[in-house]
Structure formats: C-alpha cells, structure tokens
Amino acid sequence: MTASELPPHQVLVVDDEPMLRNLLCRLLRMEGYDVLEAEDGRTAIEIVRASEPDLVLLDVMLPARNGLDVLDDLRRTSNVPVILVSALGEEADRVLGLKMGADDYVVKPFSPAELVARVEAVLRRTAPIAVEDQPPIVHGPLRVEPASRRVFLDGEELMLTMREFDLLAFFAANPGRVFSRDQLMEAVWGETWFDDTSTVTVHVRRLRAKLGDDPAESRFIETVWGVGYRFRP
C-alpha cells in the first residue's frame, strides 16, 4: 500500500460549542482527515473506546465534566494522543494539562494553520516504524520496543502517552549521556512550542512516576543538577 492509498487519520473533536466544533471539523476535513465529533466528555470516552481514533482534540471548558477530568479517564485506559484546546493560556494552565497527560496544548484564539501544524506534528510522531530498523532496547528490567511502541518493566507493560514513550525511547537509546532540557525539547518535540522548557520537566516527572523511579535515588532517569538529565545504563 502506497502513502496515497493509506486511510486518512481519524481525529475526534470534543467541544460543546456547536459553531467552534463545526469549524474545527470542517477545517480538518478540508485537510483530508476523517473526523468524529462529541459535545461532551462522556460521549468522547465512548467514542475513543469504540473507534480508537488516532488523535483527540479536547476542549478544556466542557460542561458537567471538564476536559481535564476526561483526559484523566482516557489516560487510565488509552495512550491515544490528546491535544488540549483552551482559552486558559497561562503557564500554570499549560503545565497542569501536560502533567495530566496531554501531548500538546493549544490556546484560543488560534490560527487554522497553527492548529493543523500541531495535529500534523503529533500524528507524524505516531507514524509506523520499520521493525527491522528498530530492535528492542533493553536495560536490566526495562524493555523498550520502538517498533511496537511498547514498554515493559519487570515483565509488566507500562501505559505511556505518545510523548512519554518518545522521551523514554530517546533516553534509552542514549544511555550515559547528559542532555539539557533544550536538547531534549529539540530531539523529542522537534519544535519549541512554549516559551520555556517546563514541559520537559513535567514529562520527566511523569515518566519517573510510571517507572517507580525515586529522583533522590534514581534507577533510570538521573538529574544532573544545573545541566539536565541522564539515563543510567
């Protein structure tokens, strides 16, 4: 199957404002995406379970259950990439969204070109990887499988978000090397989407929690004070 014959990526748009939701759906369809839509969090969770979309555009300010609650539910059972869309653009709001498990955060109002670029960037990182080019990376009890995007610790599979996996795979492929937050942002994210690199700190903290890694006595991700982080082989 050639690239032109591949089915379009499926994106779920979750927003309670009909006009904005219709606008986002129309914009994404114009770009060739297969689009699903939901007006509330409960419906969004049901659609993710039934259809397994490639990406979710999730509004934060939803009625009844806000987008962060929905994101928390999704992260318990799915690693589907999630881009939060919100009018709340302060650094604390962005960091909170990332800590909850979002892969990106878009602030309203946004340009159509920016939104499409964000969607494309997230989906690009989930593109299939050739198995023969990406053998498993094993460090003691930790096994990272780039081809299948799966991680096992002591034989148990870990549920990582797309960005958490990318960050861990990069660390595991470069053991012993020290990387600054700027270097990690460039290597894993590909672009500096925020004014600072706090997103790297947030993702490292989340990774450590899932790895059962104590920052004070690290097994895997070690803080090099004043510099950045190092993966311990």
C-alpha positions as CSV (number, residue, x, y, z in Angstrom):
1,M,0.0,0.0,0.0
2,T,1.5,3.4,-1.0
3,A,1.3,6.5,1.1
4,S,-1.5,7.9,-1.1
5,E,-3.5,4.7,-0.5
6,L,-3.3,4.7,3.2
7,P,-6.6,5.5,5.0
8,P,-6.8,9.0,6.4
9,H,-6.0,9.7,10.1
10,Q,-9.1,9.8,12.3
11,V,-9.4,12.8,14.6
12,L,-12.0,13.2,17.4
13,V,-13.1,16.8,18.1
14,V,-14.6,17.4,21.5
15,D,-16.2,20.8,22.1
16,D,-19.6,21.8,23.5
17,E,-19.8,24.9,21.3
18,P,-21.5,23.8,18.1
19,M,-20.1,26.7,16.0
20,L,-16.5,26.1,17.0
21,R,-16.9,22.3,16.8
22,N,-18.3,22.6,13.3
23,L,-15.5,24.9,12.3
24,L,-12.8,22.6,13.6
25,C,-14.4,19.6,11.9
26,R,-14.7,21.4,8.6
27,L,-11.1,22.6,8.8
28,L,-9.7,19.1,9.5
29,R,-11.9,17.5,6.8
30,M,-10.5,20.1,4.3
31,E,-7.0,18.8,5.3
32,G,-8.1,15.2,4.5
33,Y,-8.7,13.9,7.9
34,D,-11.6,11.6,8.9
35,V,-13.3,13.5,11.7
36,L,-15.5,12.3,14.6
37,E,-17.2,14.7,17.0
38,A,-18.5,14.8,20.5
39,E,-20.2,17.6,22.5
40,D,-19.4,16.2,26.0
41,G,-16.9,14.2,27.8
42,R,-19.0,11.0,28.3
43,T,-19.6,10.7,24.6
44,A,-15.9,11.4,23.9
45,I,-14.8,8.5,26.1
46,E,-17.4,6.2,24.5
47,I,-16.1,7.1,21.0
48,V,-12.5,6.6,21.9
49,R,-13.3,3.1,23.3
50,A,-15.4,2.2,20.3
51,S,-13.4,3.8,17.4
52,E,-9.9,4.2,18.7
53,P,-9.2,7.4,16.8
54,D,-5.6,8.5,16.0
55,L,-5.9,11.8,17.9
56,V,-8.3,13.7,20.2
57,L,-8.7,17.5,20.1
58,L,-10.2,18.1,23.6
59,D,-11.7,21.3,24.8
60,V,-10.9,22.0,28.5
61,M,-14.0,24.0,29.4
62,L,-16.7,21.3,28.9
63,P,-20.0,21.3,30.9
64,A,-20.6,18.7,33.7
65,R,-17.1,17.2,33.4
66,N,-14.3,19.4,32.2
67,G,-11.7,18.3,29.7
68,L,-9.0,17.6,32.4
69,D,-11.4,15.1,34.0
70,V,-12.0,13.5,30.6
71,L,-8.2,13.4,30.0
72,D,-7.6,11.7,33.3
73,D,-10.2,9.0,32.4
74,L,-8.6,8.5,28.9
75,R,-5.1,8.1,30.4
76,R,-6.3,5.3,32.6
77,T,-7.1,3.1,29.6
78,S,-5.7,4.6,26.5
79,N,-2.5,6.2,25.1
80,V,-4.3,8.0,22.3
81,P,-2.6,11.3,21.6
82,V,-4.5,14.3,23.1
83,I,-4.2,17.9,22.3
84,L,-6.0,20.2,24.8
85,V,-7.7,23.3,23.4
86,S,-8.4,26.1,25.9
87,A,-8.8,29.8,26.4
88,L,-6.7,29.4,29.6
89,G,-3.2,30.2,28.3
90,E,-1.2,30.9,31.5
91,E,1.9,28.8,32.0
92,A,0.3,27.1,35.1
93,D,-2.6,26.0,32.9
94,R,-0.4,24.6,30.3
95,V,1.8,22.8,32.8
96,L,-1.2,21.3,34.5
97,G,-2.6,20.0,31.2
98,L,0.8,18.4,30.5
99,K,1.0,16.9,33.9
100,M,-2.4,15.4,33.4
101,G,-1.2,13.6,30.3
102,A,-1.8,15.9,27.3
103,D,0.6,15.7,24.4
104,D,0.2,19.3,23.4
105,Y,-1.8,22.4,24.4
106,V,-3.3,25.0,22.0
107,V,-4.5,28.3,23.3
108,K,-7.6,30.0,21.9
109,P,-7.8,32.0,19.8
110,F,-5.5,30.1,17.4
111,S,-4.9,30.3,13.7
112,P,-6.1,27.4,11.5
113,A,-2.6,27.0,10.2
114,E,-1.2,26.6,13.7
115,L,-3.8,24.0,14.7
116,V,-3.2,21.9,11.6
117,A,0.5,22.1,12.2
118,R,0.1,20.9,15.7
119,V,-2.1,18.0,14.6
120,E,0.3,17.0,11.8
121,A,3.3,17.1,14.2
122,V,1.6,14.9,16.8
123,L,0.5,12.4,14.2
124,R,3.9,12.4,12.5
125,R,5.4,11.0,15.7
126,T,2.9,8.1,15.7
127,A,3.8,7.0,12.1
128,P,4.7,3.3,11.7
129,I,8.3,2.4,12.3
130,A,10.1,-0.3,10.4
131,V,10.6,-3.3,12.7
132,E,13.9,-4.3,11.2
133,D,15.3,-0.8,11.8
134,Q,14.3,-0.6,15.4
135,P,15.3,-3.5,17.6
136,P,14.2,-3.6,21.3
137,I,16.3,-1.6,23.7
138,V,16.9,-3.5,27.0
139,H,18.4,-2.1,30.2
140,G,18.1,-4.6,33.0
141,P,14.3,-4.9,33.9
142,L,13.3,-2.3,31.4
143,R,12.5,-3.2,27.8
144,V,11.6,-0.5,25.2
145,E,10.2,-1.7,21.8
146,P,10.3,1.2,19.3
147,A,8.7,-0.8,16.5
148,S,5.5,-1.6,18.5
149,R,5.8,1.5,20.8
150,R,5.5,-0.7,23.9
151,V,7.4,-0.6,27.2
152,F,7.8,-3.3,29.8
153,L,9.2,-3.1,33.3
154,D,9.8,-6.3,35.2
155,G,7.7,-8.0,32.6
156,E,4.7,-5.7,33.1
157,E,3.6,-3.4,30.3
158,L,3.5,0.3,31.2
159,M,0.8,2.6,29.8
160,L,2.7,5.6,28.4
161,T,1.5,8.6,26.4
162,M,2.9,9.1,23.0
163,R,5.3,11.8,24.2
164,E,6.3,9.9,27.3
165,F,7.3,6.9,25.1
166,D,9.3,9.2,22.7
167,L,11.2,10.7,25.6
168,L,11.9,7.3,27.3
169,A,13.0,5.8,23.9
170,F,15.4,8.7,23.3
171,F,16.9,8.3,26.8
172,A,17.2,4.5,26.5
173,A,18.9,4.8,23.1
174,N,21.4,7.3,24.5
175,P,22.5,5.8,27.9
176,G,25.0,7.7,30.0
177,R,24.8,10.9,28.0
178,V,23.7,14.1,29.7
179,F,21.0,16.2,27.9
180,S,19.9,19.7,28.7
181,R,16.1,20.5,28.6
182,D,16.7,22.5,25.4
183,Q,18.4,19.5,23.8
184,L,15.6,17.2,24.9
185,M,12.9,19.6,23.6
186,E,14.6,19.7,20.2
187,A,15.3,16.0,20.0
188,V,11.9,14.7,21.2
189,W,9.4,17.5,20.4
190,G,11.2,18.8,17.3
191,E,10.0,22.3,18.0
192,T,9.9,24.7,20.9
193,W,6.2,25.2,21.3
194,F,6.3,27.0,24.6
195,D,8.2,30.0,26.0
196,D,10.2,27.7,28.3
197,T,11.1,24.0,28.7
198,S,8.9,23.3,31.7
199,T,7.1,20.7,29.5
200,V,10.3,18.6,29.6
201,T,10.4,18.7,33.4
202,V,6.7,17.7,33.6
203,H,7.2,14.7,31.3
204,V,10.3,13.6,33.1
205,R,8.4,13.7,36.4
206,R,5.5,11.7,34.9
207,L,7.9,9.1,33.4
208,R,9.7,8.7,36.8
209,A,6.3,8.1,38.5
210,K,5.4,5.4,36.0
211,L,8.9,3.8,36.2
212,G,8.7,3.9,40.0
213,D,11.8,6.0,39.9
214,D,12.8,7.9,43.0
215,P,14.6,11.2,41.9
216,A,16.7,11.0,45.1
217,E,17.9,7.5,44.2
218,S,17.2,7.0,40.6
219,R,17.4,3.7,38.8
220,F,16.8,5.1,35.3
221,I,16.5,8.9,34.9
222,E,19.1,10.8,36.8
223,T,19.0,14.6,37.4
224,V,22.3,16.3,36.7
225,W,21.9,19.5,38.6
226,G,22.4,22.7,36.7
227,V,22.6,20.7,33.4
228,G,19.7,18.4,32.7
229,Y,19.1,14.6,32.8
230,R,20.9,11.4,32.1
231,F,19.7,7.9,31.6
232,R,21.6,5.4,33.7
233,P,22.5,2.2,31.8
